Amino acid sequence: MSRYAVGDLQGCLKPLLCLLERVNFNPERDQLWLVGDLVNRGPDSLDTLRYLYGIKDSLRITLGNHDLHCIALARGTTTRGRHPSLDALLNAPDCAELMHWLLQQALVLRSEDNLYLMSHAGIPSAWSSEHALALSQEVEAVLQGPKVDDFFRNMYGDEPRKWDANLQGYERLRAITNHLTRMRICDAQGQLELGFKGAAADIPAPYRPWFEWQPEDSRSETLIFGHWAALECATQREDIIALDSGCVWGRHMTMLNMDNREIYHCDCAD
């Protein structure tokens, strides 16, 4: 078995298939890790989800902010920010089945050999790996439970910007979700600035990339994340690997061979 991790798809199916062909991916034998944001903005959100659903037994997925937003739109708990690229998916006869499948996915995953830890936006330096997995499971339990629509009605918003273990209710769930699916930069106290989407060179003081606050060798796992296209995968760290290389913006899609760390790219000019 070979394991591969791929950055944000955002409805770009052709470059994903290009990458899988390049490594002779076999869903009956190999494993594909997807860092989230499977849909939205790209040309083929519906076909992308249908393809992935067809090989679902070979997938390990962490949900991204665009995935959660798509589910909320499909369930009718929000009408804000509906991108036209989602219309075909949201109007499809199998939309409910696909959204139910997404709801079964995680926010944080750790590989069975304990070598990798993956989430869409990253893991705050203040959270141990075990704590991140436990917090992820808190949100997953709600996503898979009877109060899922209440969660989506309360999911939107930037507050609280700083994690506090004493947070409760939907403030707590929103904080966990924002850290795992929307985080890019924070200050030394861990306060997030969620409005920033630019390049690392343009980060305003006193903020820094979330991963720069994490001491090297402070975790046993290598972290894998996506979400931050403008970063262009440049973490300057061997223990923290970024995979969102801006495919939906016309750059390329990136794949990591998790066994030997070889990197592959396929262009996304279309």
N, C-alpha and C positions, 0 to 999 in steps of 0.2 A: 504493500500500500504506500502511495505517495500522498503527501498533504500539500495543498496549495492555498494561499490566502490572496484575495483580490480586493482592491480598493473599491470605492463608491461606484456602483454601476449606474445609478440614476436613469434607468431605462435605456441604456446603451447596450443592446444585445450583441450586435455584430462584433465589437472589439472583445467582448467576453468570449464568444465562440472562437475568435481568432486565437486568443490566449490558450484556451482549452485544447484547440487543435495543435498548437505549437508544442505542448507537452504530452500529447497523446493521452489526454485525460480519459479515464475509464470510470464512469460512475459506479460500476459494479465492484471496482477494486479500490479506487482512489477517494480522497476526501477533499472537499472544497469548502474553505472558510471564507465567509463573506462578512465584511466589516460594517455593513449597513448602508442605508440610503440606496436601496435596490431600485427605487422608482422616483419619478418626478423630474421634469425638465427635459429629459432625453426623448428620443423619438419612439421608443418601443416599450413603454412601461408594462402594458398588458402582455405582450409576447415574452418579455423578460420574466415576469412572474409565472406565466404558464410553463415556460421552459424549466425554470427552477423547481416548480412544483412537480414536474415530471421526473426530476432526479433528486427529490427531497431527501431520500434516505442517505445520500452521500454528502449532504450539506451540514455545516455548522454555521449558524447565523446570529449576529447581534444586530438588534434593531437600531436604526438611525432616526434622527428627527423627522426626515421626510417620510419614512415608513409610518411612524406614529401619526403624523399629520394626515397621511392618506387614509389610514384606518379611521381616524376621527371624521374625515369627510364622508367616507363610505357609510359610517354609522349614523350620520346626520347630527353629530354633536357639535359641529362647527360648520360655518359656510365661508369662513375667511380664507383668503389666499389659495383659492383653487386654481392651479395652473392648468391651462388648456391641454397640456400633455397628459393629464390624468383622465381626461374625459372618456376615452375608449375603455380604460380599466374600470372606472366608476360606473359606466353604463353596461358593462359586460354581464352576461347571464351567470358567469361563474365568479363574479366579484365577491360575493359573500363567502364562498368557499375559500378563495384566496386570502381574504382578510382574516378569516378564522384561523387559517394556517399561520399567518404572520403573528397573530396573537399568541401562538404557542412558543415563539422564539424568545431568546434571552436578551439581556442588556450587557451582561459580562459572561464570557466563557473562558475556561482554562482547559488546556489540552491534557489528555490523559497522562502524558509523560511529565506534566508539570513544567514544561519548557516555555510555554506561551500563555499569555493572558491577553484577551482581546475585548475591546469595546469600541463603540463607534467614535467617540470623541477623545477618549483617553481615560486615565484613572488618576484622581487627585493624589498628590504626594502624601497627604495626611492619611489616606486610607491604605491599610494593609491589603494585600491581595485577598485574604480571607474575608475581610470586612467588605470589600468591594463586591465580592460574590454574594455575601449575605444581603447587602443593600439591593443588589440587582434582583434577588429573589423576592424581596418585599414588593417591588413593582410588578414583577412577573405574576405574583399571586393575585394582584388586583386585576391585571390585564386578562387573566384567565378565570376571573370570578364574576359574581353577579353585579358588582359595582363598577364594571369597566366603563360604562358610559359616564358615570359620575367622575371617574378619573379623567376622562378626556375633557369634560366640561371645566375641570379645574387645572388642566395641564399647562395652559398657556400663561406666560408671564415670566419676568426675569427675577422676581423676588421669591425667596430669600437668595441673595447673591453669595452668601457664605454658609458653608456647612456647619451645622450645630447638631450634635447628637441628640439634643433634647427636642428637636423639632418633632411635631406630631401631625397626623392627619394628612391632608392634601398638600400642606406646605412642605412636609417632609418628602412626600412622593414627588412633588414638583422639583425640589432641590436635588434629589437623587437623579431624576430624569435629566435635568439640565446639565448636571456635571457629567453624566455618562453619554449624552447625545448632542450637547451644544457647546461645551467648553472649548475655548481656544487659549485664552490668556487669563491670568490672575495675578494678584499682588502677593507680597510675602506672607500676608495673613490668610491667603486663600480666597480672597474676595474676587468673584468673577466679573469680567467685563464682557457681556454677551453680545454687545453690538458690534464688536470688532470682527472683521472678516478679511483683513488685508494681509500683506506680506510681513514677515518677521521684522524687516528693516523699518517698518512703519508703526510698530507697536508704541503706544504712548507710555511715558513713565507714569507711575512706578510699576507698570505691568510687564510681565515676561511670559513667554510660552509656558503653559502649565508644566511641561516636562522638564523645564530647566530648574524647577524647584525640587526635583527629585534627585537625591544623591545617587551617583553611579553605584551599582552593585547593592542597592538597597532592597532589591527584590531578587528572588531566585528565578523568576520568569522574565522573558523578553516580552515587552508590551507591543501589541499591534493595534493601530488605530487608523482612522480615516478622517473624514469631515472637513479638513482644512486644506482646500485645494490650493490656496495662495501660498501655502508653506512649501509647495512643490517637493514634498517628501524629505526635506532637508532638516533632520533633527540633529545631525552631527553626533549621533549616539548609536552604538551597536546594540544597546539593550532596549532601544525604543525605536520601532519601525513605523513610519507613516506610509500609507498606501494610496491616499487620495491624490492623484496626479492630474486632476482637472479634465477628465475625459469629456464630461458634458460641456465643457468650455472649449472643446476643439483641440485639446492637447493629446494625451494618451492615457490608456488604462494600464495599471501596474499589477503584476502578479509576483508573489514571493513563494519560492519553493521552501517550505518550512523545514525540510530535512537537510538541505545543503545551503540554504540562503541565497541561491541564485535568483536573480531578478529578471523578469521578462516584461516587455512593453508591446502594446499594439496601438497604432495610431487611431485617433477618433475624429479625423477631419470631417467625416460625414455628419 
